[in-house]
């Protein structure tokens, strides 16, 4: 797994939360302090979060970067822990 793959999973997680109604773009902006237009552009694949903003968004949603890693994939790469 590389950083681009992890970034893609992060954006997919955000898209799913917006799609499911768990959060709106505006609500995510209020929660994270990131502007709604920037969030919209990230979700559309036109922009990216800086590492600092990505960490801020993860924390605001109660996520950790490890939440973005598929346990099966991790176990395939690291069979002994």
PDB file with one MODEL, atoms N, CA, C and O in Angstrom:
MODEL        1
ATOM      1  N   UNK A   1       0.846  -1.176   0.000  1.00  0.00           N
ATOM      2  CA  UNK A   1       0.000   0.000   0.000  1.00  0.00           C
ATOM      3  C   UNK A   1       0.888   1.233   0.000  1.00  0.00           C
ATOM      4  O   UNK A   1       1.883   1.298   0.721  1.00  0.00           O
ATOM      5  N   UNK A   2       0.521   2.196  -0.805  1.00  0.00           N
ATOM      6  CA  UNK A   2       1.266   3.444  -0.828  1.00  0.00           C
ATOM      7  C   UNK A   2       0.361   4.582  -0.360  1.00  0.00           C
ATOM      8  O   UNK A   2      -0.821   4.375  -0.087  1.00  0.00           O
ATOM      9  N   UNK A   3       0.918   5.764  -0.273  1.00  0.00           N
ATOM     10  CA  UNK A   3       0.169   6.902   0.243  1.00  0.00           C
ATOM     11  C   UNK A   3      -1.038   7.231  -0.634  1.00  0.00           C
ATOM     12  O   UNK A   3      -2.105   7.553  -0.110  1.00  0.00           O
ATOM     13  N   UNK A   4      -0.892   7.158  -1.938  1.00  0.00           N
ATOM     14  CA  UNK A   4      -2.018   7.464  -2.839  1.00  0.00           C
ATOM     15  C   UNK A   4      -3.184   6.508  -2.592  1.00  0.00           C
ATOM     16  O   UNK A   4      -4.347   6.911  -2.622  1.00  0.00           O
ATOM     17  N   UNK A   5      -2.862   5.250  -2.351  1.00  0.00           N
ATOM     18  CA  UNK A   5      -3.893   4.252  -2.067  1.00  0.00           C
ATOM     19  C   UNK A   5      -4.614   4.606  -0.762  1.00  0.00           C
ATOM     20  O   UNK A   5      -5.840   4.535  -0.689  1.00  0.00           O
ATOM     21  N   UNK A   6      -3.869   4.977   0.240  1.00  0.00           N
ATOM     22  CA  UNK A   6      -4.439   5.363   1.528  1.00  0.00           C
ATOM     23  C   UNK A   6      -5.278   6.634   1.391  1.00  0.00           C
ATOM     24  O   UNK A   6      -6.358   6.738   1.973  1.00  0.00           O
ATOM     25  N   UNK A   7      -4.779   7.589   0.625  1.00  0.00           N
ATOM     26  CA  UNK A   7      -5.517   8.823   0.385  1.00  0.00           C
ATOM     27  C   UNK A   7      -6.845   8.524  -0.320  1.00  0.00           C
ATOM     28  O   UNK A   7      -7.878   9.107   0.009  1.00  0.00           O
ATOM     29  N   UNK A   8      -6.804   7.614  -1.286  1.00  0.00           N
ATOM     30  CA  UNK A   8      -8.013   7.219  -2.007  1.00  0.00           C
ATOM     31  C   UNK A   8      -9.034   6.607  -1.041  1.00  0.00           C
ATOM     32  O   UNK A   8     -10.221   6.926  -1.109  1.00  0.00           O
ATOM     33  N   UNK A   9      -8.581   5.741  -0.156  1.00  0.00           N
ATOM     34  CA  UNK A   9      -9.490   5.133   0.826  1.00  0.00           C
ATOM     35  C   UNK A   9     -10.089   6.195   1.748  1.00  0.00           C
ATOM     36  O   UNK A   9     -11.261   6.119   2.118  1.00  0.00           O
ATOM     37  N   UNK A  10      -9.285   7.169   2.108  1.00  0.00           N
ATOM     38  CA  UNK A  10      -9.756   8.253   2.973  1.00  0.00           C
ATOM     39  C   UNK A  10     -10.875   9.024   2.287  1.00  0.00           C
ATOM     40  O   UNK A  10     -11.921   9.269   2.887  1.00  0.00           O
ATOM     41  N   UNK A  11     -10.661   9.404   1.041  1.00  0.00           N
ATOM     42  CA  UNK A  11     -11.678  10.155   0.303  1.00  0.00           C
ATOM     43  C   UNK A  11     -12.926   9.287   0.099  1.00  0.00           C
ATOM     44  O   UNK A  11     -14.045   9.792   0.193  1.00  0.00           O
ATOM     45  N   UNK A  12     -12.753   8.009  -0.174  1.00  0.00           N
ATOM     46  CA  UNK A  12     -13.900   7.109  -0.322  1.00  0.00           C
ATOM     47  C   UNK A  12     -14.699   7.024   0.975  1.00  0.00           C
ATOM     48  O   UNK A  12     -15.930   6.992   0.946  1.00  0.00           O
ATOM     49  N   UNK A  13     -14.012   6.989   2.100  1.00  0.00           N
ATOM     50  CA  UNK A  13     -14.685   6.972   3.400  1.00  0.00           C
ATOM     51  C   UNK A  13     -15.497   8.249   3.591  1.00  0.00           C
ATOM     52  O   UNK A  13     -16.637   8.197   4.054  1.00  0.00           O
ATOM     53  N   UNK A  14     -14.917   9.388   3.239  1.00  0.00           N
ATOM     54  CA  UNK A  14     -15.638  10.655   3.357  1.00  0.00           C
ATOM     55  C   UNK A  14     -16.849  10.688   2.424  1.00  0.00           C
ATOM     56  O   UNK A  14     -17.937  11.101   2.825  1.00  0.00           O
ATOM     57  N   UNK A  15     -16.653  10.251   1.179  1.00  0.00           N
ATOM     58  CA  UNK A  15     -17.758  10.219   0.214  1.00  0.00           C
ATOM     59  C   UNK A  15     -18.900   9.346   0.734  1.00  0.00           C
ATOM     60  O   UNK A  15     -20.068   9.718   0.631  1.00  0.00           O
ATOM     61  N   UNK A  16     -18.559   8.194   1.287  1.00  0.00           N
ATOM     62  CA  UNK A  16     -19.583   7.277   1.795  1.00  0.00           C
ATOM     63  C   UNK A  16     -20.342   7.900   2.955  1.00  0.00           C
ATOM     64  O   UNK A  16     -21.559   7.743   3.051  1.00  0.00           O
ATOM     65  N   UNK A  17     -19.652   8.597   3.828  1.00  0.00           N
ATOM     66  CA  UNK A  17     -20.319   9.250   4.955  1.00  0.00           C
ATOM     67  C   UNK A  17     -21.275  10.336   4.468  1.00  0.00           C
ATOM     68  O   UNK A  17     -22.362  10.502   5.021  1.00  0.00           O
ATOM     69  N   UNK A  18     -20.875  11.071   3.440  1.00  0.00           N
ATOM     70  CA  UNK A  18     -21.752  12.099   2.877  1.00  0.00           C
ATOM     71  C   UNK A  18     -22.919  11.430   2.143  1.00  0.00           C
ATOM     72  O   UNK A  18     -24.068  11.838   2.308  1.00  0.00           O
ATOM     73  N   UNK A  19     -22.633  10.417   1.343  1.00  0.00           N
ATOM     74  CA  UNK A  19     -23.674   9.716   0.579  1.00  0.00           C
ATOM     75  C   UNK A  19     -24.720   9.102   1.500  1.00  0.00           C
ATOM     76  O   UNK A  19     -25.914   9.156   1.206  1.00  0.00           O
ATOM     77  N   UNK A  20     -24.281   8.521   2.607  1.00  0.00           N
ATOM     78  CA  UNK A  20     -25.191   7.843   3.520  1.00  0.00           C
ATOM     79  C   UNK A  20     -25.994   8.812   4.381  1.00  0.00           C
ATOM     80  O   UNK A  20     -26.953   8.418   5.045  1.00  0.00           O
ATOM     81  N   UNK A  21     -25.596  10.077   4.366  1.00  0.00           N
ATOM     82  CA  UNK A  21     -26.287  11.065   5.184  1.00  0.00           C
ATOM     83  C   UNK A  21     -25.732  11.181   6.592  1.00  0.00           C
ATOM     84  O   UNK A  21     -26.274  11.917   7.416  1.00  0.00           O
ATOM     85  N   UNK A  22     -24.652  10.455   6.873  1.00  0.00           N
ATOM     86  CA  UNK A  22     -24.043  10.527   8.202  1.00  0.00           C
ATOM     87  C   UNK A  22     -23.515  11.928   8.495  1.00  0.00           C
ATOM     88  O   UNK A  22     -23.468  12.364   9.645  1.00  0.00           O
ATOM     89  N   UNK A  23     -23.122  12.615   7.437  1.00  0.00           N
ATOM     90  CA  UNK A  23     -22.616  13.988   7.549  1.00  0.00           C
ATOM     91  C   UNK A  23     -22.829  14.678   6.209  1.00  0.00           C
ATOM     92  O   UNK A  23     -22.845  14.024   5.166  1.00  0.00           O
ATOM     93  N   UNK A  24     -22.991  15.990   6.235  1.00  0.00           N
ATOM     94  CA  UNK A  24     -23.080  16.755   4.993  1.00  0.00           C
ATOM     95  C   UNK A  24     -21.738  17.429   4.750  1.00  0.00           C
ATOM     96  O   UNK A  24     -20.899  17.501   5.648  1.00  0.00           O
ATOM     97  N   UNK A  25     -21.540  17.917   3.549  1.00  0.00           N
ATOM     98  CA  UNK A  25     -20.309  18.666   3.275  1.00  0.00           C
ATOM     99  C   UNK A  25     -20.220  19.870   4.208  1.00  0.00           C
ATOM    100  O   UNK A  25     -19.155  20.163   4.752  1.00  0.00           O
ATOM    101  N   UNK A  26     -21.327  20.557   4.389  1.00  0.00           N
ATOM    102  CA  UNK A  26     -21.354  21.735   5.265  1.00  0.00           C
ATOM    103  C   UNK A  26     -21.070  21.334   6.719  1.00  0.00           C
ATOM    104  O   UNK A  26     -20.314  22.007   7.420  1.00  0.00           O
ATOM    105  N   UNK A  27     -21.681  20.240   7.156  1.00  0.00           N
ATOM    106  CA  UNK A  27     -21.443  19.755   8.514  1.00  0.00           C
ATOM    107  C   UNK A  27     -20.003  19.336   8.719  1.00  0.00           C
ATOM    108  O   UNK A  27     -19.415  19.586   9.771  1.00  0.00           O
ATOM    109  N   UNK A  28     -19.441  18.700   7.712  1.00  0.00           N
ATOM    110  CA  UNK A  28     -18.036  18.300   7.778  1.00  0.00           C
ATOM    111  C   UNK A  28     -17.145  19.531   7.852  1.00  0.00           C
ATOM    112  O   UNK A  28     -16.151  19.542   8.578  1.00  0.00           O
ATOM    113  N   UNK A  29     -17.501  20.564   7.102  1.00  0.00           N
ATOM    114  CA  UNK A  29     -16.729  21.811   7.139  1.00  0.00           C
ATOM    115  C   UNK A  29     -16.772  22.430   8.538  1.00  0.00           C
ATOM    116  O   UNK A  29     -15.745  22.855   9.066  1.00  0.00           O
ATOM    117  N   UNK A  30     -17.961  22.478   9.129  1.00  0.00           N
ATOM    118  CA  UNK A  30     -18.086  23.038  10.485  1.00  0.00           C
ATOM    119  C   UNK A  30     -17.320  22.211  11.507  1.00  0.00           C
ATOM    120  O   UNK A  30     -16.663  22.752  12.396  1.00  0.00           O
ATOM    121  N   UNK A  31     -17.412  20.901  11.370  1.00  0.00           N
ATOM    122  CA  UNK A  31     -16.763  19.989  12.303  1.00  0.00           C
ATOM    123  C   UNK A  31     -15.243  20.068  12.236  1.00  0.00           C
ATOM    124  O   UNK A  31     -14.560  19.951  13.254  1.00  0.00           O
ATOM    125  N   UNK A  32     -14.718  20.267  11.027  1.00  0.00           N
ATOM    126  CA  UNK A  32     -13.269  20.184  10.819  1.00  0.00           C
ATOM    127  C   UNK A  32     -12.566  21.529  10.693  1.00  0.00           C
ATOM    128  O   UNK A  32     -11.352  21.614  10.881  1.00  0.00           O
ATOM    129  N   UNK A  33     -13.320  22.580  10.376  1.00  0.00           N
ATOM    130  CA  UNK A  33     -12.683  23.870  10.145  1.00  0.00           C
ATOM    131  C   UNK A  33     -12.117  24.013   8.743  1.00  0.00           C
ATOM    132  O   UNK A  33     -11.438  24.996   8.443  1.00  0.00           O
ATOM    133  N   UNK A  34     -12.391  23.037   7.879  1.00  0.00           N
ATOM    134  CA  UNK A  34     -11.975  23.090   6.473  1.00  0.00           C
ATOM    135  C   UNK A  34     -13.152  23.667   5.697  1.00  0.00           C
ATOM    136  O   UNK A  34     -14.298  23.311   5.972  1.00  0.00           O
ATOM    137  N   UNK A  35     -12.899  24.538   4.747  1.00  0.00           N
ATOM    138  CA  UNK A  35     -13.999  25.176   4.024  1.00  0.00           C
ATOM    139  C   UNK A  35     -14.827  24.151   3.248  1.00  0.00           C
ATOM    140  O   UNK A  35     -14.305  23.147   2.763  1.00  0.00           O
ATOM    141  N   UNK A  36     -16.123  24.426   3.143  1.00  0.00           N
ATOM    142  CA  UNK A  36     -17.012  23.534   2.405  1.00  0.00           C
ATOM    143  C   UNK A  36     -16.605  23.415   0.936  1.00  0.00           C
ATOM    144  O   UNK A  36     -16.628  22.308   0.398  1.00  0.00           O
ATOM    145  N   UNK A  37     -16.228  24.524   0.257  1.00  0.00           N
ATOM    146  CA  UNK A  37     -15.792  24.359  -1.135  1.00  0.00           C
ATOM    147  C   UNK A  37     -14.558  23.457  -1.267  1.00  0.00           C
ATOM    148  O   UNK A  37     -14.445  22.695  -2.227  1.00  0.00           O
ATOM    149  N   UNK A  38     -13.645  23.546  -0.310  1.00  0.00           N
ATOM    150  CA  UNK A  38     -12.454  22.687  -0.377  1.00  0.00           C
ATOM    151  C   UNK A  38     -12.858  21.222  -0.186  1.00  0.00           C
ATOM    152  O   UNK A  38     -12.380  20.346  -0.906  1.00  0.00           O
ATOM    153  N   UNK A  39     -13.727  20.963   0.772  1.00  0.00           N
ATOM    154  CA  UNK A  39     -14.211  19.595   0.986  1.00  0.00           C
ATOM    155  C   UNK A  39     -14.911  19.084  -0.266  1.00  0.00           C
ATOM    156  O   UNK A  39     -14.679  17.950  -0.687  1.00  0.00           O
ATOM    157  N   UNK A  40     -15.755  19.899  -0.858  1.00  0.00           N
ATOM    158  CA  UNK A  40     -16.452  19.519  -2.093  1.00  0.00           C
ATOM    159  C   UNK A  40     -15.449  19.133  -3.181  1.00  0.00           C
ATOM    160  O   UNK A  40     -15.609  18.108  -3.844  1.00  0.00           O
ATOM    161  N   UNK A  41     -14.424  19.950  -3.359  1.00  0.00           N
ATOM    162  CA  UNK A  41     -13.423  19.670  -4.391  1.00  0.00           C
ATOM    163  C   UNK A  41     -12.608  18.420  -4.085  1.00  0.00           C
ATOM    164  O   UNK A  41     -12.211  17.706  -5.006  1.00  0.00           O
ATOM    165  N   UNK A  42     -12.353  18.144  -2.819  1.00  0.00           N
ATOM    166  CA  UNK A  42     -11.654  16.907  -2.449  1.00  0.00           C
ATOM    167  C   UNK A  42     -12.538  15.712  -2.787  1.00  0.00           C
ATOM    168  O   UNK A  42     -12.064  14.729  -3.358  1.00  0.00           O
ATOM    169  N   UNK A  43     -13.810  15.791  -2.440  1.00  0.00           N
ATOM    170  CA  UNK A  43     -14.727  14.685  -2.711  1.00  0.00           C
ATOM    171  C   UNK A  43     -14.909  14.443  -4.202  1.00  0.00           C
ATOM    172  O   UNK A  43     -15.176  13.315  -4.616  1.00  0.00           O
ATOM    173  N   UNK A  44     -14.768  15.479  -5.008  1.00  0.00           N
ATOM    174  CA  UNK A  44     -14.879  15.356  -6.465  1.00  0.00           C
ATOM    175  C   UNK A  44     -13.549  14.968  -7.117  1.00  0.00           C
ATOM    176  O   UNK A  44     -13.493  14.746  -8.327  1.00  0.00           O
ATOM    177  N   UNK A  45     -12.482  14.887  -6.322  1.00  0.00           N
ATOM    178  CA  UNK A  45     -11.172  14.500  -6.851  1.00  0.00           C
ATOM    179  C   UNK A  45     -10.409  15.632  -7.511  1.00  0.00           C
ATOM    180  O   UNK A  45      -9.433  15.389  -8.220  1.00  0.00           O
ATOM    181  N   UNK A  46     -10.839  16.864  -7.287  1.00  0.00           N
ATOM    182  CA  UNK A  46     -10.179  18.017  -7.909  1.00  0.00           C
ATOM    183  C   UNK A  46      -9.084  18.614  -7.038  1.00  0.00           C
ATOM    184  O   UNK A  46      -8.195  19.304  -7.538  1.00  0.00           O
ATOM    185  N   UNK A  47      -9.144  18.353  -5.753  1.00  0.00           N
ATOM    186  CA  UNK A  47      -8.160  18.882  -4.808  1.00  0.00           C
ATOM    187  C   UNK A  47      -7.804  17.780  -3.819  1.00  0.00           C
ATOM    188  O   UNK A  47      -8.411  16.709  -3.812  1.00  0.00           O
ATOM    189  N   UNK A  48      -6.815  18.062  -2.992  1.00  0.00           N
ATOM    190  CA  UNK A  48      -6.390  17.125  -1.966  1.00  0.00           C
ATOM    191  C   UNK A  48      -6.268  17.870  -0.649  1.00  0.00           C
ATOM    192  O   UNK A  48      -6.131  19.093  -0.627  1.00  0.00           O
ATOM    193  N   UNK A  49      -6.317  17.136   0.435  1.00  0.00           N
ATOM    194  CA  UNK A  49      -6.040  17.714   1.740  1.00  0.00           C
ATOM    195  C   UNK A  49      -4.542  17.719   1.968  1.00  0.00           C
ATOM    196  O   UNK A  49      -3.838  16.809   1.530  1.00  0.00           O
ATOM    197  N   UNK A  50      -4.055  18.740   2.652  1.00  0.00           N
ATOM    198  CA  UNK A  50      -2.678  18.680   3.145  1.00  0.00           C
ATOM    199  C   UNK A  50      -2.659  17.597   4.222  1.00  0.00           C
ATOM    200  O   UNK A  50      -3.715  17.180   4.699  1.00  0.00           O
ATOM    201  N   UNK A  51      -1.483  17.144   4.604  1.00  0.00           N
ATOM    202  CA  UNK A  51      -1.397  16.143   5.663  1.00  0.00           C
ATOM    203  C   UNK A  51      -1.997  16.665   6.959  1.00  0.00           C
ATOM    204  O   UNK A  51      -2.664  15.926   7.684  1.00  0.00           O
ATOM    205  N   UNK A  52      -1.760  17.936   7.247  1.00  0.00           N
ATOM    206  CA  UNK A  52      -2.290  18.527   8.476  1.00  0.00           C
ATOM    207  C   UNK A  52      -3.818  18.541   8.446  1.00  0.00           C
ATOM    208  O   UNK A  52      -4.460  18.209   9.443  1.00  0.00           O
ATOM    209  N   UNK A  53      -4.401  18.924   7.310  1.00  0.00           N
ATOM    210  CA  UNK A  53      -5.863  18.957   7.187  1.00  0.00           C
ATOM    211  C   UNK A  53      -6.445  17.543   7.219  1.00  0.00           C
ATOM    212  O   UNK A  53      -7.502  17.321   7.810  1.00  0.00           O
ATOM    213  N   UNK A  54      -5.768  16.599   6.592  1.00  0.00           N
ATOM    214  CA  UNK A  54      -6.237  15.212   6.613  1.00  0.00           C
ATOM    215  C   UNK A  54      -6.274  14.702   8.048  1.00  0.00           C
ATOM    216  O   UNK A  54      -7.249  14.072   8.455  1.00  0.00           O
ATOM    217  N   UNK A  55      -5.223  14.967   8.817  1.00  0.00           N
ATOM    218  CA  UNK A  55      -5.201  14.573  10.227  1.00  0.00           C
ATOM    219  C   UNK A  55      -6.336  15.242  10.998  1.00  0.00           C
ATOM    220  O   UNK A  55      -6.975  14.615  11.843  1.00  0.00           O
ATOM    221  N   UNK A  56      -6.578  16.504  10.707  1.00  0.00           N
ATOM    222  CA  UNK A  56      -7.643  17.260  11.363  1.00  0.00           C
ATOM    223  C   UNK A  56      -9.008  16.635  11.059  1.00  0.00           C
ATOM    224  O   UNK A  56      -9.842  16.492  11.953  1.00  0.00           O
ATOM    225  N   UNK A  57      -9.228  16.270   9.810  1.00  0.00           N
ATOM    226  CA  UNK A  57     -10.495  15.651   9.417  1.00  0.00           C
ATOM    227  C   UNK A  57     -10.640  14.288  10.088  1.00  0.00           C
ATOM    228  O   UNK A  57     -11.703  13.971  10.620  1.00  0.00           O
ATOM    229  N   UNK A  58      -9.589  13.485  10.068  1.00  0.00           N
ATOM    230  CA  UNK A  58      -9.632  12.172  10.727  1.00  0.00           C
ATOM    231  C   UNK A  58      -9.992  12.314  12.201  1.00  0.00           C
ATOM    232  O   UNK A  58     -10.889  11.627  12.691  1.00  0.00           O
ATOM    233  N   UNK A  59      -9.302  13.199  12.908  1.00  0.00           N
ATOM    234  CA  UNK A  59      -9.569  13.406  14.337  1.00  0.00           C
ATOM    235  C   UNK A  59     -11.003  13.859  14.566  1.00  0.00           C
ATOM    236  O   UNK A  59     -11.669  13.382  15.486  1.00  0.00           O
ATOM    237  N   UNK A  60     -11.476  14.772  13.737  1.00  0.00           N
ATOM    238  CA  UNK A  60     -12.832  15.298  13.896  1.00  0.00           C
ATOM    239  C   UNK A  60     -13.892  14.215  13.722  1.00  0.00           C
ATOM    240  O   UNK A  60     -14.970  14.294  14.311  1.00  0.00           O
ATOM    241  N   UNK A  61     -13.587  13.216  12.920  1.00  0.00           N
ATOM    242  CA  UNK A  61     -14.528  12.121  12.678  1.00  0.00           C
ATOM    243  C   UNK A  61     -14.294  10.938  13.618  1.00  0.00           C
ATOM    244  O   UNK A  61     -14.986   9.924  13.531  1.00  0.00           O
ATOM    245  N   UNK A  62     -13.321  11.073  14.511  1.00  0.00           N
ATOM    246  CA  UNK A  62     -13.021   9.985  15.441  1.00  0.00           C
ATOM    247  C   UNK A  62     -12.347   8.814  14.765  1.00  0.00           C
ATOM    248  O   UNK A  62     -12.479   7.671  15.202  1.00  0.00           O
ATOM    249  N   UNK A  63     -11.619   9.103  13.689  1.00  0.00           N
ATOM    250  CA  UNK A  63     -10.915   8.057  12.944  1.00  0.00           C
ATOM    251  C   UNK A  63      -9.418   8.152  13.161  1.00  0.00           C
ATOM    252  O   UNK A  63      -8.883   9.192  13.546  1.00  0.00           O
ATOM    253  N   UNK A  64      -8.772   7.056  12.905  1.00  0.00           N
ATOM    254  CA  UNK A  64      -7.321   6.965  12.912  1.00  0.00           C
ATOM    255  C   UNK A  64      -6.918   6.455  11.533  1.00  0.00           C
ATOM    256  O   UNK A  64      -7.712   5.796  10.862  1.00  0.00           O
ATOM    257  N   UNK A  65      -5.732   6.742  11.116  1.00  0.00           N
ATOM    258  CA  UNK A  65      -5.285   6.283   9.796  1.00  0.00           C
ATOM    259  C   UNK A  65      -5.381   4.758   9.695  1.00  0.00           C
ATOM    260  O   UNK A  65      -5.587   4.227   8.603  1.00  0.00           O
ATOM    261  N   UNK A  66      -5.236   4.056  10.804  1.00  0.00           N
ATOM    262  CA  UNK A  66      -5.349   2.594  10.770  1.00  0.00           C
ATOM    263  C   UNK A  66      -6.768   2.131  10.432  1.00  0.00           C
ATOM    264  O   UNK A  66      -6.960   1.008   9.965  1.00  0.00           O
ATOM    265  N   UNK A  67      -7.758   2.990  10.665  1.00  0.00           N
ATOM    266  CA  UNK A  67      -9.128   2.655  10.295  1.00  0.00           C
ATOM    267  C   UNK A  67      -9.308   2.568   8.787  1.00  0.00           C
ATOM    268  O   UNK A  67     -10.294   2.005   8.312  1.00  0.00           O
ATOM    269  N   UNK A  68      -8.378   3.113   8.042  1.00  0.00           N
ATOM    270  CA  UNK A  68      -8.465   3.116   6.578  1.00  0.00           C
ATOM    271  C   UNK A  68      -7.809   1.886   5.958  1.00  0.00           C
ATOM    272  O   UNK A  68      -7.884   1.679   4.747  1.00  0.00           O
ATOM    273  N   UNK A  69      -7.176   1.082   6.781  1.00  0.00           N
ATOM    274  CA  UNK A  69      -6.472  -0.100   6.284  1.00  0.00           C
ATOM    275  C   UNK A  69      -7.353  -1.322   6.469  1.00  0.00           C
ATOM    276  O   UNK A  69      -7.846  -1.581   7.567  1.00  0.00           O
ATOM    277  N   UNK A  70      -7.546  -2.055   5.417  1.00  0.00           N
ATOM    278  CA  UNK A  70      -8.332  -3.284   5.447  1.00  0.00           C
ATOM    279  C   UNK A  70      -7.563  -4.336   6.265  1.00  0.00           C
ATOM    280  O   UNK A  70      -6.423  -4.657   5.927  1.00  0.00           O
ATOM    281  N   UNK A  71      -8.164  -4.871   7.326  1.00  0.00           N
ATOM    282  CA  UNK A  71      -7.460  -5.863   8.160  1.00  0.00           C
ATOM    283  C   UNK A  71      -6.991  -7.078   7.362  1.00  0.00           C
ATOM    284  O   UNK A  71      -5.911  -7.610   7.620  1.00  0.00           O
ATOM    285  N   UNK A  72      -7.791  -7.513   6.402  1.00  0.00           N
ATOM    286  CA  UNK A  72      -7.382  -8.653   5.579  1.00  0.00           C
ATOM    287  C   UNK A  72      -6.110  -8.326   4.808  1.00  0.00           C
ATOM    288  O   UNK A  72      -5.180  -9.131   4.764  1.00  0.00           O
ATOM    289  N   UNK A  73      -6.074  -7.148   4.204  1.00  0.00           N
ATOM    290  CA  UNK A  73      -4.891  -6.734   3.450  1.00  0.00           C
ATOM    291  C   UNK A  73      -3.676  -6.644   4.368  1.00  0.00           C
ATOM    292  O   UNK A  73      -2.581  -7.069   4.000  1.00  0.00           O
ATOM    293  N   UNK A  74      -3.871  -6.094   5.554  1.00  0.00           N
ATOM    294  CA  UNK A  74      -2.771  -5.984   6.529  1.00  0.00           C
ATOM    295  C   UNK A  74      -2.242  -7.375   6.881  1.00  0.00           C
ATOM    296  O   UNK A  74      -1.030  -7.591   6.909  1.00  0.00           O
ATOM    297  N   UNK A  75      -3.150  -8.316   7.150  1.00  0.00           N
ATOM    298  CA  UNK A  75      -2.737  -9.659   7.530  1.00  0.00           C
ATOM    299  C   UNK A  75      -2.030 -10.389   6.392  1.00  0.00           C
ATOM    300  O   UNK A  75      -1.148 -11.211   6.641  1.00  0.00           O
ATOM    301  N   UNK A  76      -2.402 -10.102   5.159  1.00  0.00           N
ATOM    302  CA  UNK A  76      -1.732 -10.706   4.014  1.00  0.00           C
ATOM    303  C   UNK A  76      -0.284 -10.220   3.917  1.00  0.00           C
ATOM    304  O   UNK A  76       0.609 -10.987   3.555  1.00  0.00           O
ATOM    305  N   UNK A  77      -0.059  -8.961   4.237  1.00  0.00           N
ATOM    306  CA  UNK A  77       1.280  -8.371   4.146  1.00  0.00           C
ATOM    307  C   UNK A  77       2.113  -8.637   5.384  1.00  0.00           C
ATOM    308  O   UNK A  77       3.340  -8.702   5.308  1.00  0.00           O
ATOM    309  N   UNK A  78       1.451  -8.792   6.533  1.00  0.00           N
ATOM    310  CA  UNK A  78       2.131  -8.961   7.822  1.00  0.00           C
ATOM    311  C   UNK A  78       1.533 -10.152   8.547  1.00  0.00           C
ATOM    312  O   UNK A  78       0.828  -9.978   9.542  1.00  0.00           O
ATOM    313  N   UNK A  79       1.800 -11.357   8.067  1.00  0.00           N
ATOM    314  CA  UNK A  79       1.108 -12.536   8.598  1.00  0.00           C
ATOM    315  C   UNK A  79       1.397 -12.840  10.071  1.00  0.00           C
ATOM    316  O   UNK A  79       0.657 -13.598  10.698  1.00  0.00           O
ATOM    317  N   UNK A  80       2.438 -12.270  10.616  1.00  0.00           N
ATOM    318  CA  UNK A  80       2.782 -12.575  12.009  1.00  0.00           C
ATOM    319  C   UNK A  80       2.539 -11.390  12.931  1.00  0.00           C
ATOM    320  O   UNK A  80       3.201 -11.260  13.960  1.00  0.00           O
ATOM    321  N   UNK A  81       1.595 -10.524  12.572  1.00  0.00           N
ATOM    322  CA  UNK A  81       1.279  -9.408  13.454  1.00  0.00           C
ATOM    323  C   UNK A  81       1.480  -8.141  12.762  1.00  0.00           C
ATOM    324  O   UNK A  81       1.264  -7.078  13.344  1.00  0.00           O
TER     325      UNK A  81
ENDMDL
END
